[in-house]
Amino acid sequence: MTVKPAPTRTPVAVTLLAVAALVLILGPILALGVRVPWERFGEVLTSPTTAELLRVTLLSAVWATVLTTLLGVPLALAIQDWPRGGRFIRLLVMLPLAMPPVVAGLALTAAVGRRGITAPLLDVLGLQFAFAFPGVVLSHIFIALPFVVVTADSALRQIDPEIPASAAGLGMRPREILRKVTLPAVAPAVATGAGLAFARSLGEFGTTLTFAGSMPGVTRTMPLGIYLERETDPGSANALGAILIFLAVLVLALAALPAALRRTPQPRARRTGELDTGELRALTTPGSGGVPVTADGTVFPAERITAVVGPNGSGKTTLMGMIAGRLRGAEISVGDRPVDGRRFVPAAERGVVLLTQRPGLPRTTTVAGAVTMATRDPALTGKLLAAAGLAELAEVSVPALSGGQAAQVALVRALGTRPAVLILDEPLAAIDVASATRWRRLLRAAAQDRTTLLVTHDAVDVATLSEHLVVLERGEVAAAGPTAELLDVPPNDFLAELAGLSRIVGTVTAREVDTVTIQGTELTVTGTFAGSVDDELQPGDPAVAVFPPEATALRLPAGGREPQESTRNIWRGRVDSVVASTARTGTMVTVSVGAARLHVPVTRRSALTLGLEPGMTVDCVTKALAISVHPARRR
């Protein structure tokens, strides 16, 4: 069976307009070909006048292309670092294309002509542009520079920002990133831009004539010669035009060749080996161990795994970016060294490696090449890949990796630098369950080797990997402390749901021998006091009630007199959703009780018997013995 993309159909109107556009481009060229006196083509091509025109034209185009590329690529690179002025600069770069050629020639004359504003300085330096060959080159640079800048700038904006950011976090300096990552990625686009600049130089006429003149053998190029020949010998002019068209087509074909030859390999299944936890840990252990990290007063303890949790948009990724040096805006210290605040330390100098869900691998190299950029030791790279069970991927091109393979290579690459601080922002999301289990085993075994910050939404990761927990809410740290303590008494609803608990916050209204009653928003909760003997929980104090979802049962409201029973907590609420589950509970029912939302598991049979559906009213019944009341956490 051969799998092919499904065919698409272009609307007829679009096809007709496309054909009209092609006719508009190719029609005049074909018409010119009809007018060319082909019997005289060889004579015109070999004449001394044509040779002189070609010499000036090609020499000026080569000089202009080289200088345009040397100037245009750095300008395109600089635009990427000007986020505010970048759009304005891009508009200015396009200005030579919008200017009439004669106006461009006048502008050059005013700037560097014999009576231009820089004429005194040029005379001192002995430089002359107007009516000289350098003036031809300068005219071509002025007109052709936008082609290189625009193509390079477009290619640079196509690069995943995670790739250079990841390289910087691994310790690569800006020049090294430029040489090994950025320039190889945009090389085909730069070649295309240079080809377009060369082709534009071949056809430049108005600016050159206005600024450099038409001096035979010095500044007279092919377009100028064709214009003059047209007045005396139209057939010869048409033949010269055909020569110029052939040159332009050849140059454009050569410029498109790198992109045409570049193939993006398709990901395919490849066998990976077993991960050797002990060997990989030994190869990646930092020499000096981990160091504590402090962010705006919140301490991430050294040589521990700290889980960073919070709802989407709570600021987890932003905080990790600040610690890693990708963002600014917080007081950050790595160990005893302040790295942001009064003085900003670049990411490459912090010793902090951040690995996100996007692997950030350079797409112009192999797996071994990408890892060696971090390790700077091909022998160590081989050992790391072998220990990770990825040796067979060493010579595979990065674009040929599947998402899971790329994620594992990125983990090896991050660990290969032996970082004292490792930040993992959900990097296991793309890895299959079996491989993710092996990597979790490594993280657990190496927890004391370095300081690890683990951003996750997985309750298993929080419970089994982390010893410390930081909870974020609305861009701020809501709570920080030992994982076990925060899971027992979640500081917010998000962590309560992550831990599989129901949580109600309120104020103490009564304290009896072994029970505490708190008043929440539109409901009263009675439970057992779970604080220590040192906790003084009195009426008026804030408190939080916590209980497992399975401690609550649902029933339909009884008509007339309520049944007599020992249950202290009967809350009337509205069913928000009824969701079937693959778990043994069968169905999860979400009920709004005042401002609280309870998740209550029921069997499928019970859901059918009660006729549960969104919008209906139910009673939530929870015994006081199942509810633990704790003093509210204060930061």
PAGURO-923942 format. One record per residue (C-alpha): residue in three letters; x, y, z. Coordinates in steps of 0.001 Angstrom, whole numbers, padded with zeros to 6 digits, always signed. Example, Ala and Ser with C-alpha at 12.3 -4.5 7.8 and 13.67 -1.06 7.14 Angstrom:
residues 2
ALA+012300-004500+007800;SER+013670-001060+007140;
//
This chain:
residues 635
MET+000000+000000+000000;THR+001369+003394-001062;VAL+000305+006366+001039;LYS+000004+009673-000801;PRO-001363+013083+000186;ALA-005010+013601-000671;PRO-005406+015736-003826;THR-006603+019297-003491;ARG-008573+021277-006014;THR-007855+024911-006742;PRO-010903+027003-007649;VAL-011189+027625-011402;ALA-011124+031410-010951;VAL-007830+031185-009062;THR-006327+028952-011764;LEU-007342+031386-014519;LEU-005799+034317-012657;ALA-002605+032303-012078;VAL-002353+031526-015807;ALA-002878+035209-016597;ALA-000030+036134-014234;LEU+002326+033629-015908;VAL+001393+034931-019349;LEU+002081+038473-018154;ILE+005583+037434-017015;LEU+006578+035027-019794;GLY+004708+036620-022703;PRO+007007+039641-023196;ILE+010098+037452-022781;LEU+008910+035034-025451;ALA+008005+037951-027700;LEU+011533+039297-027330;GLY+012868+035885-028295;VAL+010909+036075-031542;ARG+012512+039453-032375;VAL+016081+038318-031682;PRO+018095+037921-034948;TRP+019428+034486-033999;GLU+021546+034349-037179;ARG+023546+037268-035732;PHE+023580+035987-032133;GLY+027093+034498-032352;GLU+028462+037632-033979;VAL+026996+039888-031261;LEU+028119+037562-028458;THR+031755+037473-029614;SER+032132+041136-030500;PRO+034697+043221-028512;THR+031962+045671-027468;THR+029880+042873-025917;ALA+032935+041457-024163;GLU+033640+044884-022658;LEU+030029+045264-021522;LEU+030032+041766-019981;ARG+033305+042433-018175;VAL+032030+045589-016480;THR+028620+044040-015778;LEU+029836+040759-014292;LEU+032698+042314-012334;SER+030437+044942-010770;ALA+027743+042320-010041;VAL+030246+040021-008319;TRP+031646+042846-006181;ALA+028172+044090-005345;THR+026925+040605-004427;VAL+029877+039878-002149;LEU+029630+043230-000365;THR+025839+043062-000210;THR+025990+039654+001452;LEU+028674+040796+003916;LEU+026528+043798+004875;GLY+023030+042335+004543;VAL+023397+039246+006721;PRO+024704+041181+009768;LEU+021874+043696+009325;ALA+019313+040876+009254;LEU+020898+039401+012382;ALA+020841+042751+014162;ILE+017158+043281+013333;GLN+016318+040176+015384;ASP+017717+041930+018483;TRP+015673+045089+017873;PRO+012168+043948+018856;ARG+010755+047460+019016;GLY+012484+049042+016031;GLY+012686+045906+013909;ARG+009496+046586+011944;PHE+010542+050149+011178;ILE+014015+049025+010086;ARG+012445+046424+007773;LEU+010421+049173+006114;LEU+013530+051329+005653;VAL+015414+048407+004119;MET+012677+048076+001482;LEU+012881+051775+000580;PRO+015433+051389-002282;LEU+013009+049043-004036;ALA+010227+051636-003837;MET+012339+054620-004945;PRO+012480+055553-008627;PRO+015975+054617-009951;VAL+016717+058202-010956;VAL+015893+059404-007435;ALA+018184+056715-006018;GLY+020981+057990-008267;LEU+020356+061561-007147;ALA+020456+060450-003489;LEU+023830+058753-004015;THR+025121+061838-005823;ALA+024059+064025-002880;ALA+025778+061704-000426;VAL+029050+060643-002122;GLY+029104+062566-005405;ARG+031887+064957-006397;ARG+029984+067783-004676;GLY+028192+065581-002129;ILE+028124+066177+001592;THR+030986+063699+002106;ALA+033107+065035-000775;PRO+035746+066732+001444;LEU+036327+063528+003386;LEU+036427+061422+000209;ASP+038963+063799-001342;VAL+041221+063463+001694;LEU+040973+059671+001481;GLY+041490+059697-002260;LEU+038200+057966-002988;GLN+035944+058685-005947;PHE+032597+057054-006660;ALA+030785+059288-009128;PHE+031572+058491-012771;ALA+033926+055694-011694;PHE+033713+051909-011455;PRO+033293+051977-007620;GLY+030218+054115-008249;VAL+028726+051294-010347;VAL+029319+048844-007501;LEU+027861+051257-004948;SER+024756+051789-007104;HIS+024225+048038-007315;ILE+024726+047603-003560;PHE+022151+050290-002817;ILE+019543+048621-005037;ALA+020351+044945-004289;LEU+020901+045085-000524;PRO+017175+044645+000334;PHE+017097+041238-001404;VAL+019742+039785+000915;VAL+018340+041425+004054;VAL+014750+040357+003403;THR+015572+036716+002577;ALA+017983+036356+005517;ASP+015581+038090+007900;SER+012726+035820+006801;ALA+014880+032713+007339;LEU+016008+033908+010769;ARG+012411+034396+011855;GLN+011674+030806+010828;ILE+014185+029430+013364;ASP+012548+028042+016490;PRO+013583+030482+019275;GLU+014088+027485+021545;ILE+017102+026371+019483;PRO+019424+029347+020175;ALA+017975+029764+023690;SER+018748+026131+024485;ALA+022249+026480+023054;ALA+022917+029519+025251;GLY+021686+027639+028326;LEU+024140+024854+027540;GLY+027007+027340+027780;MET+027511+028230+024114;ARG+028672+031816+023568;PRO+026949+034122+021048;ARG+029711+033721+018441;GLU+029593+029955+018818;ILE+025798+029919+018438;LEU+026093+032118+015344;ARG+028728+029870+013763;LYS+027332+026456+014665;VAL+023584+027028+014847;THR+022312+030191+013199;LEU+024371+030540+010013;PRO+024041+026871+008954;ALA+020268+027180+009407;VAL+019954+030238+007142;ALA+022689+029361+004622;PRO+020246+028269+001838;ALA+018248+031471+002267;VAL+021422+033593+002169;ALA+022445+031835-001057;THR+019040+032619-002545;GLY+019275+036245-001457;ALA+022776+036552-002930;GLY+021524+035097-006206;LEU+018650+037582-006308;ALA+021090+040411-005575;PHE+023378+039259-008395;ALA+020471+039041-010822;ARG+019277+042492-009794;SER+022800+043859-010315;LEU+022851+042467-013843;GLY+019758+044475-014724;GLU+020472+047708-012854;PHE+020143+050748-015133;GLY+018650+054000-013822;THR+020636+054453-010608;THR+023894+053554-012341;LEU+023295+055955-015244;THR+022347+058846-012933;PHE+025194+058388-010454;ALA+028069+056672-012326;GLY+027357+057705-015903;SER+027940+055638-019046;MET+031681+055661-019705;PRO+032778+052868-022107;GLY+034937+050275-020403;VAL+034529+051961-016996;THR+030890+052382-015990;ARG+028920+051207-019040;THR+027134+047971-018150;MET+024980+045686-020299;PRO+021685+047517-019597;LEU+023295+050845-020551;GLY+024796+049317-023699;ILE+021419+047821-024668;TYR+019742+051197-024212;LEU+022284+052927-026486;GLU+022307+050110-029059;ARG+018534+050257-029306;GLU+018770+053650-031028;THR+021181+052477-033763;ASP+020775+048683-034124;PRO+017569+047232-032584;GLY+018497+043682-033640;SER+021799+043865-031775;ALA+019980+045312-028755;ASN+017558+042381-028778;ALA+020472+039919-028947;LEU+022184+041645-026008;GLY+018887+041469-024127;ALA+018691+037715-024753;ILE+022251+037325-023393;LEU+021293+039214-020251;ILE+018158+037087-019801;PHE+020215+033892-020131;LEU+022622+035150-017469;ALA+019758+036052-015114;VAL+018090+032649-015543;LEU+021397+030878-014918;VAL+022068+032908-011772;LEU+018561+032356-010400;ALA+018822+028617-011058;LEU+022154+028438-009217;ALA+020727+030478-006328;ALA+017770+028102-005964;LEU+019987+025017-006142;PRO+020893+024780-002397;ALA+017226+024911-001361;ALA+016235+022485-004127;LEU+018884+019956-003092;ARG+018027+020231+000588;ARG+015798+017384+001662;THR+013962+017100+004948;PRO+014138+013444+006029;GLN+010955+011919+007352;PRO+010875+010548+010926;ARG+010671+006785+011099;ALA+010704+004097+013737;ARG+014158+003208+015041;ARG+015150+000783+017714;THR+016494+002197+020968;GLY+018279+000269+023687;GLU+017922+000120+027442;LEU+018886+003074+029576;ASP+021814+002307+031873;THR+020887+004385+034925;GLY+024148+003889+036797;GLU+026419+004639+033835;LEU+024455+007679+032677;ARG+024360+009044+036215;ALA+028123+008628+036549;LEU+028738+010405+033243;THR+026509+013382+034091;THR+027144+014006+037796;PRO+028325+017602+038424;GLY+031736+017911+039960;SER+030619+020221+042780;GLY+027033+019036+043278;GLY+023945+021227+043258;VAL+023404+024706+044665;PRO+020255+026372+046030;VAL+018324+028756+043818;THR+016470+031784+045170;ALA+013820+033647+043185;ASP+012232+036693+044816;GLY+012695+035132+048260;THR+011474+031636+047332;VAL+014218+029074+047902;PHE+014580+025965+045767;PRO+016736+023706+047967;ALA+020010+022281+046717;GLU+020382+018657+045645;ARG+016656+018015+045702;ILE+013919+017721+043109;THR+011470+020591+043499;ALA+008157+020201+041674;VAL+006734+023478+040363;VAL+002976+023278+039842;GLY+000085+025596+039132;PRO-002775+026073+036681;ASN-002143+027126+033111;GLY-001124+030779+033007;SER+000073+030827+036606;GLY+003610+031840+035599;LYS+005550+028570+035870;THR+007329+028868+032528;THR+007953+032580+033100;LEU+009597+031921+036462;MET+011754+029149+035010;GLY+012789+031480+032179;MET+013881+034087+034727;ILE+015960+031559+036649;ALA+017571+030298+033418;GLY+018396+033805+032189;ARG+015962+033926+029286;LEU+013777+036585+030927;ARG+014305+039402+033401;GLY+012112+040785+036152;ALA+012981+038973+039401;GLU+015735+038901+042000;ILE+017520+035644+041183;SER+020469+034029+042928;VAL+022181+030761+042007;GLY+023965+029608+045093;ASP+025518+032672+046704;ARG+025825+034440+043353;PRO+023220+037040+042314;VAL+022536+036579+038592;ASP+019685+039028+038071;GLY+018744+042249+039768;ARG+021428+044891+039900;ARG+023626+042936+037491;PHE+022367+040553+034829;VAL+024387+037409+034170;PRO+023773+035918+030682;ALA+022288+032442+030417;ALA+025538+030987+029070;GLU+027355+031960+032302;ARG+024808+030802+034921;GLY+025351+027057+034955;VAL+021580+026591+034709;VAL+020182+024364+031948;LEU+016509+024701+031004;LEU+014858+021969+028946;THR+011327+022635+027706;GLN+008776+020560+025822;ARG+010455+021710+022585;PRO+013779+019860+022311;GLY+015661+022827+020828;LEU+017998+020647+018740;PRO+019743+022343+015766;ARG+018170+020982+012582;THR+021296+021192+010442;THR+023306+018513+012201;THR+023143+014923+013416;VAL+022269+013660+016874;ALA+025957+013219+017713;GLY+026713+016714+016412;ALA+023932+018264+018496;VAL+025100+016554+021696;THR+028757+017365+021009;MET+027876+021066+020837;ALA+027086+020733+024546;THR+029763+018253+025647;ARG+032538+019529+023323;ASP+033885+015975+023477;PRO+032906+013464+020746;ALA+034106+010547+022884;LEU+031889+011624+025797;THR+028997+012062+023375;GLY+029338+008457+022258;LYS+029360+007226+025855;LEU+026312+009310+026773;LEU+024272+008074+023817;ALA+025265+004464+024516;ALA+024321+004766+028204;ALA+020981+006307+027236;GLY+020275+003489+024763;LEU+020389+005923+021840;ALA+023641+004841+020181;GLU+021866+003862+016957;LEU+020640+007446+016575;ALA+024125+008987+016628;GLU+024416+009598+012869;VAL+020730+010294+012286;SER+019871+013794+011090;VAL+017923+015777+013689;PRO+014912+016414+011385;ALA+014596+012626+010928;LEU+013921+012077+014643;SER+010449+011423+015956;GLY+009123+013664+018708;GLY+009921+011127+021418;GLN+013423+010461+020078;ALA+014192+014192+019912;ALA+012991+014648+023500;GLN+015309+011894+024739;VAL+018293+013270+022793;ALA+017571+016695+024292;LEU+017664+015163+027791;VAL+021034+013561+027065;ARG+022294+016863+025660;ALA+021155+018785+028750;LEU+022671+016291+031181;GLY+025897+016134+029153;THR+026921+019588+030382;ARG+026835+018292+034004;PRO+024701+021234+035167;ALA+024531+022151+038843;VAL+020937+023326+038263;LEU+018640+021500+035849;ILE+015170+022850+034989;LEU+012789+020428+033300;ASP+009633+022074+031935;GLU+007527+019003+031105;PRO+010194+017469+028798;LEU+008735+013955+029120;ALA+005405+014883+027547;ALA+006412+013572+024087;ILE+008099+010380+025330;ASP+006293+007046+025381;VAL+005254+005610+028730;ALA+007977+002956+028935;SER+010810+005358+028077;ALA+009419+008048+030379;THR+009411+005536+033231;ARG+013112+004840+032664;TRP+013966+008542+032607;ARG+011987+009096+035812;ARG+014020+006313+037383;LEU+017208+008159+036424;LEU+015926+011472+037803;ARG+014962+009777+041050;ALA+018359+008067+041373;ALA+020276+011255+040584;ALA+018111+013577+042711;GLN+020951+014371+045119;ASP+023527+015003+042364;ARG+022164+018408+041378;THR+019347+020885+042018;THR+016391+019923+039834;LEU+013309+022058+039195;LEU+010523+020003+037632;VAL+007536+021798+036090;THR+004732+019275+035813;HIS+000991+018681+035807;ASP+001424+014994+036610;ALA+000412+014016+040144;VAL+002631+010912+039888;ASP+005704+013085+039221;VAL+004850+015301+042174;ALA+004286+012417+044560;THR+007117+010103+043467;LEU+009922+012405+042325;SER+009770+015616+044325;GLU+010742+016262+047909;HIS+009963+019973+047752;LEU+006971+021687+046182;VAL+006387+025225+044914;VAL+002826+026195+044001;LEU+002206+029181+041712;GLU-001013+031104+041266;ARG-001599+034250+039205;GLY+002092+034863+038663;GLU+003072+034579+042320;VAL+004255+031811+044612;ALA+001193+030725+046620;ALA+003020+028197+048788;ALA+006366+026434+049114;GLY+007406+023602+051360;PRO+007889+019851+051695;THR+005838+017941+049158;ALA+004169+015653+051699;GLU+002920+018553+053820;LEU+001469+020516+050927;LEU-000235+017470+049454;ASP-001834+016719+052825;VAL-003183+020275+053125;PRO-003293+021796+049613;PRO-002946+025601+049644;ASN-005299+026072+046661;ASP-007934+024250+044659;PHE-005553+023395+041833;LEU-003196+021422+044062;ALA-006154+019828+045843;GLU-007474+018541+042524;LEU-003984+017435+041514;ALA-003671+015539+044798;GLY-007135+014045+044377;LEU-008712+015882+047321;SER-011721+018122+047832;ARG-010923+021409+049568;ILE-013137+024036+051232;VAL-011796+027249+052799;GLY-013686+029086+055506;THR-013687+030645+058954;VAL-014020+028682+062207;THR-017439+029174+063796;ALA-017299+026499+066506;ARG-014705+024296+068201;GLU-015921+021245+070120;VAL-014063+018373+071742;ASP-012967+016622+068579;THR-014706+018541+065813;VAL-014401+021928+064184;THR-017114+023726+062225;ILE-016146+026253+059586;GLN-018311+028542+057498;GLY-017377+028612+053825;THR-019068+030506+051018;GLU-022734+029441+051216;LEU-022018+026178+053085;THR-021091+024964+056543;VAL-018535+022174+057062;THR-017964+020088+060156;GLY-014892+017868+060403;THR-012255+016521+062747;PHE-009401+018743+063875;ALA-006155+017565+062208;GLY-003715+020202+063439;SER-000943+019621+065947;VAL-001359+020145+069674;ASP+000429+023470+069311;ASP-002141+024828+066872;GLU-004658+027166+068439;LEU-007739+027077+066230;GLN-010444+029308+067668;PRO-013655+030819+066285;GLY-012809+033510+063757;ASP-009575+031867+062610;PRO-009192+030909+058931;ALA-009180+027166+058289;VAL-009297+024700+055434;ALA-011252+021442+055249;VAL-009812+018596+053174;PHE-011378+015244+052311;PRO-011068+012618+049568;PRO-013705+012693+046785;GLU-014857+009153+047578;ALA-015874+010308+051077;THR-018854+012107+049545;ALA-022046+010364+048433;LEU-024817+011770+046281;ARG-028539+011417+046817;LEU-031667+013043+045530;PRO-033245+015683+047837;ALA-035897+014119+050070;GLY-039348+015673+049883;GLY-040858+017051+053123;ARG-039029+016165+056320;GLU-035297+015429+056016;PRO-034202+011933+057128;GLN-032705+011588+060581;GLU-029090+010417+060465;SER-025703+010942+062091;THR-024097+012598+059082;ARG-023213+016214+059959;ASN-022558+017477+056412;ILE-025395+017543+053905;TRP-024863+020181+051217;ARG-027315+020929+048475;GLY-025731+021612+045105;ARG-026183+021628+041343;VAL-024703+019042+038984;ASP-022308+020733+036552;SER-021110+017708+034590;VAL-021333+013928+034454;VAL-018287+012370+032786;ALA-017809+008663+032131;SER-014440+007336+033260;THR-012388+004247+032524;ALA-011536+003962+036213;ARG-013291+001588+038562;THR-015445+004445+039829;GLY-017164+004500+036465;THR-018424+008115+036473;MET-017116+011409+037850;VAL-019775+013949+038810;THR-018893+017608+039329;VAL-021221+019443+041732;SER-021247+023166+042577;VAL-021978+023772+046255;GLY-021905+027506+046821;ALA-018498+028673+045578;ALA-016992+025192+045988;ARG-016851+022586+043235;LEU-016788+018976+044408;HIS-015735+016043+042246;VAL-017677+012983+043379;PRO-017021+009503+041951;VAL-020067+007250+041576;THR-020660+003901+039931;ARG-022334+003783+036548;ARG-025283+001984+038089;SER-025740+004740+040678;ALA-025531+007411+037999;LEU-028299+005667+036034;THR-030426+005022+039120;LEU-030250+008650+040252;GLY-030712+009903+036701;LEU-027805+012298+037088;GLU-027540+015007+034456;PRO-026207+018588+034351;GLY-028465+021148+036001;MET-030276+018857+038446;THR-030209+019386+042215;VAL-028568+016795+044487;ASP-027490+016474+048101;CYS-023805+015851+048850;VAL-023457+013783+052027;THR-020091+013622+053808;LYS-019379+012299+057296;ALA-017435+014524+059646;LEU-014939+011721+060351;ALA-013834+011823+056702;ILE-013069+015556+056784;SER-009785+016926+058155;VAL-009776+020573+059261;HIS-006419+022360+059294;PRO-005338+025887+060137;ALA-005073+027894+056920;ARG-001501+028186+055623;ARG+000018+031639+055855;ARG+002948+032727+053699;
//
